[in-house]
Amino acid sequence: MHPTRIDLPEKNRRKLVDLLNARLADAIDLQLAAKHAHWNVKGPHFIALHELFDGLAGALAAPIDDLAERITTLGGTADGTLALVARRSALDPYPPEIVAGTDHVESLAAALAVLARGLRKAIGEAGKLGDEGTADLLTGVSREADKQLWLLEAHQQAAI
Ligand SMILES: [Fe+2]
């Protein structure tokens, strides 16, 4: 941990950094999966899903940067390499063989739900560690994750 004048005890900052790095890994993992789906989806709804999945990847860009920079603000190291993300992510490996739009919607929704659950849990944990700033950041990212989940699940909430 790097020294900082931020008035949170180092042991709290260390826990906050771990909390944030875990969700950062999930978010980067999901962003890569969304791009994979954007590139490889096929089927009758191709163009809508191709654009939807790119929108998900794009919507994650600012939250990823915000999570990473909160980590460094707190004196920690943002674990942004592929190897570190792979080790930390709570997401199941994205199925590489799927092609159909419905399968990509389901797989991305499942992954996004894991991220969203982790974010919601982390809000309370950050508050308990005395860091309402991080809790507020996580709240915003959580709200965006919920919205992105709606955009995916809307494809599943009525019959064709
Ligand atoms: Fe593209």
Backbone and ligand atoms as CSV (ligand in chain L), in Angstrom:
chain,resi,resn,atom,element,x,y,z
A,1,MET,N,N,0.840,-1.199,0.000
A,1,MET,CA,C,0.000,0.000,0.000
A,1,MET,C,C,0.877,1.251,0.000
A,2,HIS,N,N,0.496,2.208,-0.806
A,2,HIS,CA,C,1.232,3.469,-0.845
A,2,HIS,C,C,0.692,4.397,0.245
A,3,PRO,N,N,1.592,5.239,0.807
A,3,PRO,CA,C,1.120,6.192,1.819
A,3,PRO,C,C,0.206,7.248,1.189
A,4,THR,N,N,-0.740,7.715,1.957
A,4,THR,CA,C,-1.663,8.762,1.486
A,4,THR,C,C,-2.157,9.542,2.703
A,5,ARG,N,N,-2.578,10.757,2.448
A,5,ARG,CA,C,-3.150,11.566,3.540
A,5,ARG,C,C,-4.629,11.263,3.749
A,6,ILE,N,N,-5.210,10.404,2.944
A,6,ILE,CA,C,-6.621,10.048,3.135
A,6,ILE,C,C,-6.796,9.441,4.529
A,7,ASP,N,N,-7.779,9.956,5.268
A,7,ASP,CA,C,-7.905,9.620,6.691
A,7,ASP,C,C,-8.716,8.359,6.932
A,8,LEU,N,N,-8.296,7.286,6.293
A,8,LEU,CA,C,-8.858,5.955,6.571
A,8,LEU,C,C,-7.684,5.076,7.011
A,9,PRO,N,N,-7.880,4.250,8.063
A,9,PRO,CA,C,-6.771,3.407,8.517
A,9,PRO,C,C,-6.267,2.492,7.391
A,10,GLU,N,N,-4.964,2.210,7.387
A,10,GLU,CA,C,-4.398,1.385,6.307
A,10,GLU,C,C,-5.077,0.023,6.231
A,11,LYS,N,N,-5.431,-0.541,7.390
A,11,LYS,CA,C,-6.067,-1.872,7.328
A,11,LYS,C,C,-7.431,-1.801,6.636
A,12,ASN,N,N,-8.133,-0.718,6.820
A,12,ASN,CA,C,-9.406,-0.527,6.111
A,12,ASN,C,C,-9.153,-0.307,4.624
A,13,ARG,N,N,-8.157,0.517,4.305
A,13,ARG,CA,C,-7.867,0.780,2.888
A,13,ARG,C,C,-7.462,-0.507,2.172
A,14,ARG,N,N,-6.718,-1.360,2.867
A,14,ARG,CA,C,-6.297,-2.628,2.266
A,14,ARG,C,C,-7.524,-3.496,1.936
A,15,LYS,N,N,-8.477,-3.553,2.859
A,15,LYS,CA,C,-9.706,-4.344,2.619
A,15,LYS,C,C,-10.534,-3.740,1.485
A,16,LEU,N,N,-10.586,-2.411,1.446
A,16,LEU,CA,C,-11.330,-1.732,0.376
A,16,LEU,C,C,-10.695,-2.010,-0.984
A,17,VAL,N,N,-9.366,-2.020,-1.013
A,17,VAL,CA,C,-8.657,-2.296,-2.275
A,17,VAL,C,C,-8.965,-3.726,-2.741
A,18,ASP,N,N,-8.971,-4.673,-1.814
A,18,ASP,CA,C,-9.309,-6.062,-2.184
A,18,ASP,C,C,-10.743,-6.148,-2.718
A,19,LEU,N,N,-11.638,-5.461,-2.019
A,19,LEU,CA,C,-13.052,-5.432,-2.415
A,19,LEU,C,C,-13.198,-4.882,-3.837
A,20,LEU,N,N,-12.517,-3.780,-4.085
A,20,LEU,CA,C,-12.623,-3.119,-5.393
A,20,LEU,C,C,-11.922,-3.928,-6.488
A,21,ASN,N,N,-10.777,-4.541,-6.166
A,21,ASN,CA,C,-10.086,-5.340,-7.181
A,21,ASN,C,C,-10.914,-6.557,-7.608
A,22,ALA,N,N,-11.657,-7.129,-6.671
A,22,ALA,CA,C,-12.504,-8.282,-7.007
A,22,ALA,C,C,-13.574,-7.882,-8.018
A,23,ARG,N,N,-14.211,-6.754,-7.788
A,23,ARG,CA,C,-15.280,-6.309,-8.702
A,23,ARG,C,C,-14.686,-5.756,-9.996
A,24,LEU,N,N,-13.488,-5.173,-9.918
A,24,LEU,CA,C,-12.806,-4.715,-11.137
A,24,LEU,C,C,-12.538,-5.907,-12.060
A,25,ALA,N,N,-12.082,-7.019,-11.485
A,25,ALA,CA,C,-11.805,-8.217,-12.289
A,25,ALA,C,C,-13.076,-8.725,-12.960
A,26,ASP,N,N,-14.166,-8.760,-12.211
A,26,ASP,CA,C,-15.449,-9.205,-12.795
A,26,ASP,C,C,-15.845,-8.303,-13.965
A,27,ALA,N,N,-15.688,-7.009,-13.770
A,27,ALA,CA,C,-16.132,-6.051,-14.790
A,27,ALA,C,C,-15.280,-6.150,-16.058
A,28,ILE,N,N,-13.969,-6.322,-15.889
A,28,ILE,CA,C,-13.090,-6.464,-17.069
A,28,ILE,C,C,-13.389,-7.785,-17.778
A,29,ASP,N,N,-13.569,-8.847,-17.006
A,29,ASP,CA,C,-13.905,-10.158,-17.578
A,29,ASP,C,C,-15.199,-10.053,-18.395
A,30,LEU,N,N,-16.203,-9.390,-17.815
A,30,LEU,CA,C,-17.490,-9.240,-18.512
A,30,LEU,C,C,-17.345,-8.382,-19.771
A,31,GLN,N,N,-16.538,-7.340,-19.693
A,31,GLN,CA,C,-16.338,-6.491,-20.876
A,31,GLN,C,C,-15.729,-7.298,-22.026
A,32,LEU,N,N,-14.767,-8.153,-21.710
A,32,LEU,CA,C,-14.163,-9.004,-22.745
A,32,LEU,C,C,-15.198,-9.974,-23.314
A,33,ALA,N,N,-16.034,-10.541,-22.443
A,33,ALA,CA,C,-17.079,-11.469,-22.896
A,33,ALA,C,C,-18.079,-10.754,-23.805
A,34,ALA,N,N,-18.425,-9.520,-23.463
A,34,ALA,CA,C,-19.380,-8.759,-24.284
A,34,ALA,C,C,-18.805,-8.487,-25.669
A,35,LYS,N,N,-17.517,-8.191,-25.743
A,35,LYS,CA,C,-16.869,-7.989,-27.048
A,35,LYS,C,C,-16.835,-9.304,-27.831
A,36,HIS,N,N,-16.534,-10.394,-27.144
A,36,HIS,CA,C,-16.527,-11.712,-27.799
A,36,HIS,C,C,-17.907,-11.989,-28.407
A,37,ALA,N,N,-18.948,-11.713,-27.634
A,37,ALA,CA,C,-20.316,-11.923,-28.135
A,37,ALA,C,C,-20.624,-10.967,-29.290
A,38,HIS,N,N,-20.204,-9.721,-29.167
A,38,HIS,CA,C,-20.389,-8.713,-30.224
A,38,HIS,C,C,-19.789,-9.205,-31.552
A,39,TRP,N,N,-18.619,-9.820,-31.474
A,39,TRP,CA,C,-17.936,-10.260,-32.693
A,39,TRP,C,C,-18.525,-11.552,-33.259
A,40,ASN,N,N,-19.002,-12.439,-32.408
A,40,ASN,CA,C,-19.287,-13.814,-32.862
A,40,ASN,C,C,-20.763,-14.178,-32.950
A,41,VAL,N,N,-21.662,-13.313,-32.444
A,41,VAL,CA,C,-23.084,-13.661,-32.482
A,41,VAL,C,C,-23.560,-13.787,-33.930
A,42,LYS,N,N,-24.496,-14.745,-34.139
A,42,LYS,CA,C,-25.119,-14.911,-35.452
A,42,LYS,C,C,-26.597,-15.247,-35.256
A,43,GLY,N,N,-27.385,-15.049,-36.309
A,43,GLY,CA,C,-28.807,-15.385,-36.245
A,43,GLY,C,C,-29.667,-14.253,-36.763
A,44,PRO,N,N,-31.004,-14.460,-36.712
A,44,PRO,CA,C,-31.918,-13.504,-37.332
A,44,PRO,C,C,-31.908,-12.114,-36.691
A,45,HIS,N,N,-31.491,-12.022,-35.429
A,45,HIS,CA,C,-31.454,-10.710,-34.754
A,45,HIS,C,C,-30.022,-10.173,-34.669
A,46,PHE,N,N,-29.209,-10.613,-35.630
A,46,PHE,CA,C,-27.771,-10.307,-35.564
A,46,PHE,C,C,-27.469,-8.839,-35.281
A,47,ILE,N,N,-28.005,-7.960,-36.117
A,47,ILE,CA,C,-27.511,-6.578,-36.022
A,47,ILE,C,C,-27.919,-5.919,-34.700
A,48,ALA,N,N,-29.140,-6.248,-34.213
A,48,ALA,CA,C,-29.573,-5.673,-32.928
A,48,ALA,C,C,-28.686,-6.174,-31.785
A,49,LEU,N,N,-28.413,-7.478,-31.794
A,49,LEU,CA,C,-27.602,-8.042,-30.709
A,49,LEU,C,C,-26.135,-7.630,-30.842
A,50,HIS,N,N,-25.632,-7.598,-32.058
A,50,HIS,CA,C,-24.262,-7.125,-32.307
A,50,HIS,C,C,-24.076,-5.737,-31.681
A,51,GLU,N,N,-25.051,-4.868,-31.867
A,51,GLU,CA,C,-24.961,-3.508,-31.324
A,51,GLU,C,C,-25.216,-3.478,-29.815
A,52,LEU,N,N,-26.168,-4.297,-29.355
A,52,LEU,CA,C,-26.456,-4.365,-27.917
A,52,LEU,C,C,-25.218,-4.797,-27.134
A,53,PHE,N,N,-24.543,-5.822,-27.624
A,53,PHE,CA,C,-23.380,-6.352,-26.900
A,53,PHE,C,C,-22.231,-5.342,-26.905
A,54,ASP,N,N,-22.083,-4.608,-27.988
A,54,ASP,CA,C,-21.062,-3.562,-28.011
A,54,ASP,C,C,-21.428,-2.453,-27.029
A,55,GLY,N,N,-22.729,-2.185,-26.900
A,55,GLY,CA,C,-23.192,-1.192,-25.930
A,55,GLY,C,C,-22.865,-1.603,-24.513
A,56,LEU,N,N,-22.997,-2.881,-24.212
A,56,LEU,CA,C,-22.653,-3.376,-22.881
A,56,LEU,C,C,-21.160,-3.186,-22.619
A,57,ALA,N,N,-20.336,-3.565,-23.590
A,57,ALA,CA,C,-18.880,-3.390,-23.419
A,57,ALA,C,C,-18.564,-1.908,-23.201
A,58,GLY,N,N,-19.209,-1.047,-23.963
A,58,GLY,CA,C,-18.957,0.389,-23.836
A,58,GLY,C,C,-19.432,0.940,-22.500
A,59,ALA,N,N,-20.576,0.441,-22.027
A,59,ALA,CA,C,-21.129,0.929,-20.756
A,59,ALA,C,C,-20.238,0.549,-19.572
A,60,LEU,N,N,-19.423,-0.471,-19.740
A,60,LEU,CA,C,-18.543,-0.908,-18.656
A,60,LEU,C,C,-17.235,-0.108,-18.608
A,61,ALA,N,N,-16.934,0.619,-19.668
A,61,ALA,CA,C,-15.623,1.287,-19.748
A,61,ALA,C,C,-15.431,2.304,-18.623
A,62,ALA,N,N,-16.395,3.191,-18.436
A,62,ALA,CA,C,-16.239,4.221,-17.394
A,62,ALA,C,C,-16.247,3.606,-15.996
A,63,PRO,N,N,-17.185,2.669,-15.689
A,63,PRO,CA,C,-17.127,2.036,-14.371
A,63,PRO,C,C,-15.802,1.324,-14.088
A,64,ILE,N,N,-15.242,0.674,-15.109
A,64,ILE,CA,C,-13.950,-0.009,-14.920
A,64,ILE,C,C,-12.876,1.013,-14.547
A,65,ASP,N,N,-12.845,2.119,-15.259
A,65,ASP,CA,C,-11.855,3.157,-14.965
A,65,ASP,C,C,-12.077,3.746,-13.576
A,66,ASP,N,N,-13.333,3.958,-13.214
A,66,ASP,CA,C,-13.649,4.525,-11.894
A,66,ASP,C,C,-13.241,3.574,-10.761
A,67,LEU,N,N,-13.529,2.282,-10.927
A,67,LEU,CA,C,-13.145,1.302,-9.898
A,67,LEU,C,C,-11.616,1.266,-9.755
A,68,ALA,N,N,-10.922,1.211,-10.893
A,68,ALA,CA,C,-9.454,1.118,-10.870
A,68,ALA,C,C,-8.845,2.359,-10.208
A,69,GLU,N,N,-9.383,3.516,-10.531
A,69,GLU,CA,C,-8.783,4.751,-9.997
A,69,GLU,C,C,-9.176,5.005,-8.542
A,70,ARG,N,N,-10.280,4.410,-8.085
A,70,ARG,CA,C,-10.579,4.460,-6.645
A,70,ARG,C,C,-9.541,3.618,-5.889
A,71,ILE,N,N,-9.143,2.503,-6.495
A,71,ILE,CA,C,-8.122,1.637,-5.880
A,71,ILE,C,C,-6.813,2.411,-5.711
A,72,THR,N,N,-6.386,3.083,-6.769
A,72,THR,CA,C,-5.115,3.809,-6.676
A,72,THR,C,C,-5.259,5.044,-5.781
A,73,THR,N,N,-6.444,5.643,-5.768
A,73,THR,CA,C,-6.698,6.769,-4.849
A,73,THR,C,C,-6.491,6.330,-3.403
A,74,LEU,N,N,-6.890,5.109,-3.094
A,74,LEU,CA,C,-6.779,4.582,-1.733
A,74,LEU,C,C,-5.374,4.058,-1.422
A,75,GLY,N,N,-4.456,4.187,-2.383
A,75,GLY,CA,C,-3.075,3.763,-2.152
A,75,GLY,C,C,-2.788,2.339,-2.595
A,76,GLY,N,N,-3.714,1.713,-3.282
A,76,GLY,CA,C,-3.529,0.331,-3.714
A,76,GLY,C,C,-3.059,0.236,-5.151
A,77,THR,N,N,-2.943,-1.003,-5.620
A,77,THR,CA,C,-2.585,-1.286,-7.008
A,77,THR,C,C,-3.794,-1.872,-7.709
A,78,ALA,N,N,-4.188,-1.261,-8.816
A,78,ALA,CA,C,-5.320,-1.767,-9.603
A,78,ALA,C,C,-4.833,-2.934,-10.449
A,79,ASP,N,N,-5.394,-4.111,-10.194
A,79,ASP,CA,C,-4.949,-5.330,-10.876
A,79,ASP,C,C,-5.608,-5.419,-12.246
A,80,GLY,N,N,-4.938,-4.882,-13.265
A,80,GLY,CA,C,-5.552,-4.767,-14.585
A,80,GLY,C,C,-5.009,-5.692,-15.650
A,81,THR,N,N,-4.011,-6.530,-15.314
A,81,THR,CA,C,-3.492,-7.416,-16.356
A,81,THR,C,C,-4.426,-8.602,-16.562
A,82,LEU,N,N,-4.326,-9.200,-17.742
A,82,LEU,CA,C,-5.195,-10.338,-18.059
A,82,LEU,C,C,-4.993,-11.480,-17.068
A,83,ALA,N,N,-3.737,-11.747,-16.699
A,83,ALA,CA,C,-3.450,-12.848,-15.776
A,83,ALA,C,C,-4.087,-12.595,-14.408
A,84,LEU,N,N,-3.989,-11.360,-13.919
A,84,LEU,CA,C,-4.563,-11.039,-12.606
A,84,LEU,C,C,-6.086,-11.071,-12.653
A,85,VAL,N,N,-6.651,-10.565,-13.744
A,85,VAL,CA,C,-8.111,-10.586,-13.901
A,85,VAL,C,C,-8.609,-12.026,-13.928
A,86,ALA,N,N,-7.919,-12.878,-14.675
A,86,ALA,CA,C,-8.329,-14.282,-14.787
A,86,ALA,C,C,-8.297,-14.961,-13.417
A,87,ARG,N,N,-7.309,-14.614,-12.602
A,87,ARG,CA,C,-7.173,-15.228,-11.280
A,87,ARG,C,C,-8.270,-14.743,-10.330
A,88,ARG,N,N,-8.645,-13.465,-10.442
A,88,ARG,CA,C,-9.554,-12.867,-9.464
A,88,ARG,C,C,-11.032,-12.973,-9.820
A,89,SER,N,N,-11.357,-13.059,-11.114
A,89,SER,CA,C,-12.761,-12.943,-11.517
A,89,SER,C,C,-13.625,-14.047,-10.917
A,90,ALA,N,N,-14.816,-13.654,-10.465
A,90,ALA,CA,C,-15.791,-14.612,-9.914
A,90,ALA,C,C,-16.702,-15.173,-11.008
A,91,LEU,N,N,-16.547,-14.686,-12.234
A,91,LEU,CA,C,-17.412,-15.143,-13.330
A,91,LEU,C,C,-16.972,-16.529,-13.812
A,92,ASP,N,N,-17.957,-17.345,-14.223
A,92,ASP,CA,C,-17.621,-18.597,-14.887
A,92,ASP,C,C,-16.953,-18.269,-16.219
A,93,PRO,N,N,-16.056,-19.154,-16.696
A,93,PRO,CA,C,-15.458,-18.907,-18.014
A,93,PRO,C,C,-16.568,-18.778,-19.071
A,94,TYR,N,N,-16.475,-17.789,-19.932
A,94,TYR,CA,C,-17.501,-17.574,-20.954
A,94,TYR,C,C,-17.445,-18.719,-21.956
A,95,PRO,N,N,-18.611,-19.341,-22.274
A,95,PRO,CA,C,-18.580,-20.491,-23.187
A,95,PRO,C,C,-18.111,-20.063,-24.585
A,96,PRO,N,N,-16.984,-20.610,-25.040
A,96,PRO,CA,C,-16.400,-20.113,-26.295
A,96,PRO,C,C,-17.100,-20.613,-27.553
A,97,GLU,N,N,-17.926,-21.664,-27.408
A,97,GLU,CA,C,-18.462,-22.320,-28.606
A,97,GLU,C,C,-19.825,-21.798,-29.031
A,98,ILE,N,N,-20.501,-20.988,-28.192
A,98,ILE,CA,C,-21.873,-20.595,-28.520
A,98,ILE,C,C,-21.893,-19.579,-29.669
A,99,VAL,N,N,-22.998,-19.597,-30.413
A,99,VAL,CA,C,-23.134,-18.773,-31.611
A,99,VAL,C,C,-24.471,-18.009,-31.601
A,100,ALA,N,N,-25.570,-18.735,-31.254
A,100,ALA,CA,C,-26.915,-18.166,-31.369
A,100,ALA,C,C,-27.109,-16.969,-30.441
A,101,GLY,N,N,-27.880,-16.004,-30.899
A,101,GLY,CA,C,-28.145,-14.815,-30.117
A,101,GLY,C,C,-28.734,-15.113,-28.753
A,102,THR,N,N,-29.691,-16.055,-28.694
A,102,THR,CA,C,-30.326,-16.382,-27.412
A,102,THR,C,C,-29.306,-16.945,-26.419
A,103,ASP,N,N,-28.345,-17.709,-26.921
A,103,ASP,CA,C,-27.316,-18.277,-26.039
A,103,ASP,C,C,-26.376,-17.179,-25.517
A,104,HIS,N,N,-26.052,-16.239,-26.372
A,104,HIS,CA,C,-25.187,-15.138,-25.912
A,104,HIS,C,C,-25.933,-14.256,-24.910
A,105,VAL,N,N,-27.212,-13.983,-25.154
A,105,VAL,CA,C,-27.992,-13.186,-24.203
A,105,VAL,C,C,-28.019,-13.886,-22.843
A,106,GLU,N,N,-28.274,-15.178,-22.832
A,106,GLU,CA,C,-28.324,-15.936,-21.581
A,106,GLU,C,C,-26.964,-15.933,-20.873
A,107,SER,N,N,-25.901,-16.171,-21.615
A,107,SER,CA,C,-24.566,-16.254,-21.008
A,107,SER,C,C,-24.118,-14.901,-20.468
A,108,LEU,N,N,-24.390,-13.845,-21.210
A,108,LEU,CA,C,-24.011,-12.509,-20.723
A,108,LEU,C,C,-24.858,-12.102,-19.527
A,109,ALA,N,N,-26.152,-12.444,-19.552
A,109,ALA,CA,C,-27.030,-12.117,-18.417
A,109,ALA,C,C,-26.560,-12.850,-17.156
A,110,ALA,N,N,-26.172,-14.106,-17.307
A,110,ALA,CA,C,-25.690,-14.872,-16.145
A,110,ALA,C,C,-24.420,-14.235,-15.581
A,111,ALA,N,N,-23.518,-13.833,-16.454
A,111,ALA,CA,C,-22.263,-13.214,-16.006
A,111,ALA,C,C,-22.533,-11.850,-15.357
A,112,LEU,N,N,-23.420,-11.086,-15.965
A,112,LEU,CA,C,-23.748,-9.761,-15.443
A,112,LEU,C,C,-24.418,-9.874,-14.071
A,113,ALA,N,N,-25.221,-10.907,-13.888
A,113,ALA,CA,C,-25.884,-11.107,-12.593
A,113,ALA,C,C,-24.867,-11.366,-11.484
A,114,VAL,N,N,-23.787,-12.075,-11.823
A,114,VAL,CA,C,-22.732,-12.322,-10.825
A,114,VAL,C,C,-22.060,-11.000,-10.451
A,115,LEU,N,N,-21.739,-10.201,-11.461
A,115,LEU,CA,C,-21.137,-8.889,-11.198
A,115,LEU,C,C,-22.079,-8.020,-10.361
A,116,ALA,N,N,-23.352,-7.984,-10.742
A,116,ALA,CA,C,-24.331,-7.125,-10.059
A,116,ALA,C,C,-24.498,-7.536,-8.590
A,117,ARG,N,N,-24.526,-8.849,-8.343
A,117,ARG,CA,C,-24.659,-9.340,-6.964
A,117,ARG,C,C,-23.442,-8.935,-6.138
A,118,GLY,N,N,-22.271,-9.097,-6.722
A,118,GLY,CA,C,-21.037,-8.736,-6.016
A,118,GLY,C,C,-20.976,-7.254,-5.708
A,119,LEU,N,N,-21.422,-6.444,-6.641
A,119,LEU,CA,C,-21.420,-4.986,-6.434
A,119,LEU,C,C,-22.350,-4.598,-5.298
A,120,ARG,N,N,-23.569,-5.180,-5.299
A,120,ARG,CA,C,-24.551,-4.827,-4.264
A,120,ARG,C,C,-24.012,-5.189,-2.883
A,121,LYS,N,N,-23.362,-6.354,-2.784
A,121,LYS,CA,C,-22.794,-6.790,-1.507
A,121,LYS,C,C,-21.661,-5.841,-1.082
A,122,ALA,N,N,-20.870,-5.415,-2.055
A,122,ALA,CA,C,-19.705,-4.580,-1.751
A,122,ALA,C,C,-20.100,-3.193,-1.232
A,123,ILE,N,N,-21.288,-2.706,-1.613
A,123,ILE,CA,C,-21.728,-1.371,-1.157
A,123,ILE,C,C,-21.752,-1.331,0.378
A,124,GLY,N,N,-22.412,-2.331,0.957
A,124,GLY,CA,C,-22.529,-2.387,2.414
A,124,GLY,C,C,-21.180,-2.592,3.092
A,125,GLU,N,N,-20.337,-3.404,2.472
A,125,GLU,CA,C,-19.025,-3.684,3.060
A,125,GLU,C,C,-18.162,-2.418,3.074
A,126,ALA,N,N,-18.238,-1.644,2.001
A,126,ALA,CA,C,-17.469,-0.387,1.957
A,126,ALA,C,C,-17.966,0.570,3.038
A,127,GLY,N,N,-19.278,0.619,3.232
A,127,GLY,CA,C,-19.838,1.473,4.278
A,127,GLY,C,C,-19.352,1.063,5.652
A,128,LYS,N,N,-19.310,-0.261,5.894
A,128,LYS,CA,C,-18.844,-0.763,7.205
A,128,LYS,C,C,-17.374,-0.416,7.438
A,129,LEU,N,N,-16.613,-0.284,6.348
A,129,LEU,CA,C,-15.192,0.073,6.471
A,129,LEU,C,C,-14.999,1.590,6.560
A,130,GLY,N,N,-16.109,2.313,6.667
A,130,GLY,CA,C,-16.041,3.759,6.890
A,130,GLY,C,C,-15.803,4.572,5.639
A,131,ASP,N,N,-15.995,3.966,4.470
A,131,ASP,CA,C,-15.695,4.668,3.224
A,131,ASP,C,C,-16.962,4.873,2.401
A,132,GLU,N,N,-17.671,5.949,2.726
A,132,GLU,CA,C,-18.914,6.246,1.995
A,132,GLU,C,C,-18.618,6.661,0.557
A,133,GLY,N,N,-17.421,7.170,0.301
A,133,GLY,CA,C,-17.047,7.529,-1.063
A,133,GLY,C,C,-17.020,6.302,-1.969
A,134,THR,N,N,-16.387,5.232,-1.484
A,134,THR,CA,C,-16.361,3.980,-2.253
A,134,THR,C,C,-17.761,3.369,-2.327
A,135,ALA,N,N,-18.517,3.449,-1.218
A,135,ALA,CA,C,-19.891,2.911,-1.229
A,135,ALA,C,C,-20.724,3.632,-2.282
A,136,ASP,N,N,-20.539,4.943,-2.392
A,136,ASP,CA,C,-21.272,5.734,-3.379
A,136,ASP,C,C,-20.857,5.349,-4.799
A,137,LEU,N,N,-19.568,5.182,-5.013
A,137,LEU,CA,C,-19.073,4.756,-6.339
A,137,LEU,C,C,-19.681,3.402,-6.706
A,138,LEU,N,N,-19.619,2.467,-5.765
A,138,LEU,CA,C,-20.159,1.124,-6.023
A,138,LEU,C,C,-21.659,1.168,-6.278
A,139,THR,N,N,-22.358,2.081,-5.597
A,139,THR,CA,C,-23.800,2.223,-5.805
A,139,THR,C,C,-24.107,2.622,-7.241
A,140,GLY,N,N,-23.328,3.567,-7.761
A,140,GLY,CA,C,-23.519,3.993,-9.148
A,140,GLY,C,C,-23.232,2.872,-10.132
A,141,VAL,N,N,-22.159,2.138,-9.896
A,141,VAL,CA,C,-21.808,1.031,-10.794
A,141,VAL,C,C,-22.864,-0.068,-10.692
A,142,SER,N,N,-23.349,-0.309,-9.483
A,142,SER,CA,C,-24.398,-1.303,-9.267
A,142,SER,C,C,-25.667,-0.943,-10.040
A,143,ARG,N,N,-26.027,0.327,-9.989
A,143,ARG,CA,C,-27.231,0.777,-10.703
A,143,ARG,C,C,-27.065,0.579,-12.215
A,144,GLU,N,N,-25.877,0.862,-12.734
A,144,GLU,CA,C,-25.613,0.668,-14.163
A,144,GLU,C,C,-25.647,-0.829,-14.517
A,145,ALA,N,N,-25.100,-1.672,-13.651
A,145,ALA,CA,C,-25.122,-3.119,-13.900
A,145,ALA,C,C,-26.558,-3.630,-13.945
A,146,ASP,N,N,-27.386,-3.146,-13.019
A,146,ASP,CA,C,-28.808,-3.546,-13.017
A,146,ASP,C,C,-29.477,-3.131,-14.322
A,147,LYS,N,N,-29.183,-1.928,-14.788
A,147,LYS,CA,C,-29.794,-1.438,-16.026
A,147,LYS,C,C,-29.355,-2.291,-17.221
A,148,GLN,N,N,-28.072,-2.607,-17.266
A,148,GLN,CA,C,-27.574,-3.443,-18.368
A,148,GLN,C,C,-28.196,-4.838,-18.318
A,149,LEU,N,N,-28.462,-5.314,-17.104
A,149,LEU,CA,C,-29.113,-6.626,-16.968
A,149,LEU,C,C,-30.533,-6.566,-17.526
A,150,TRP,N,N,-31.232,-5.469,-17.282
A,150,TRP,CA,C,-32.564,-5.287,-17.864
A,150,TRP,C,C,-32.486,-5.339,-19.400
A,151,LEU,N,N,-31.510,-4.644,-19.973
A,151,LEU,CA,C,-31.399,-4.610,-21.433
A,151,LEU,C,C,-31.216,-6.015,-22.012
A,152,LEU,N,N,-30.546,-6.881,-21.288
A,152,LEU,CA,C,-30.390,-8.274,-21.747
A,152,LEU,C,C,-31.654,-9.083,-21.459
A,153,GLU,N,N,-32.145,-8.985,-20.225
A,153,GLU,CA,C,-33.280,-9.835,-19.818
A,153,GLU,C,C,-34.577,-9.481,-20.543
A,154,ALA,N,N,-34.696,-8.264,-21.038
A,154,ALA,CA,C,-35.901,-7.892,-21.794
A,154,ALA,C,C,-36.085,-8.801,-23.008
A,155,HIS,N,N,-34.969,-9.353,-23.493
A,155,HIS,CA,C,-35.052,-10.279,-24.639
A,155,HIS,C,C,-35.639,-11.629,-24.246
A,156,GLN,N,N,-35.692,-11.875,-22.935
A,156,GLN,CA,C,-36.141,-13.186,-22.445
A,156,GLN,C,C,-37.482,-13.113,-21.741
A,157,GLN,N,N,-38.034,-11.908,-21.581
A,157,GLN,CA,C,-39.207,-11.738,-20.716
A,157,GLN,C,C,-40.537,-11.795,-21.450
A,158,ALA,N,N,-40.505,-12.084,-22.742
A,158,ALA,CA,C,-41.741,-12.319,-23.495
A,158,ALA,C,C,-41.432,-13.289,-24.619
A,159,ALA,N,N,-42.449,-14.051,-25.027
A,159,ALA,CA,C,-42.241,-15.000,-26.125
A,159,ALA,C,C,-42.089,-14.237,-27.439
A,160,ILE,N,N,-41.421,-14.901,-28.385
A,160,ILE,CA,C,-41.201,-14.292,-29.718
A,160,ILE,C,C,-42.529,-14.134,-30.426
L,1,LIG,FE,FE,-17.272,-3.591,-33.353
